[in-house]
Amino acid sequence: MLIQLCNIDQDAITRYTPNDKAVTVISCAYSVGYGANQKTQWIEAELWGERGVKLAEKCVKGRQILLTADDVAIDTFTKPDQTTGFKLKCRVIDIDFTTSANHPAQ
């Protein structure tokens, strides 16, 4: 289980499976460490079904959320510089909005 305060990195994207099930993907991040040792941890959070479709318009870039998720796993990907990157993938249980869509986090 993951409970984390994070910032949405890009507007949520809703796609549909071949069986016509909606999956909304929310890309978000939070900082780990302090000072020169601070790094960004990326999260790809999936919200399945109509709830995700309805929340997608509120999940916009810059907005801060409190994310509660499970089924957390590490996913690897190739960065533009051809090195390997890492992100967390998870299934959303709950999202609490800590900022309004008109006033994103600073």
BELUR-V788860 format. One record per helix or strand of 2 or more residues. SS is the DSSP state (helix for helix, strand for strand). FROM is the first residue (numbers start at 0). LEN is the number of residues. Records with the same first field share a line. If there is no record, write none. Layout:
SS->FROM-LEN  FROM-LEN
This chain:
strand->1-7  12-4  21-11  38-10  63-15  83-14
helix->34-3  49-7
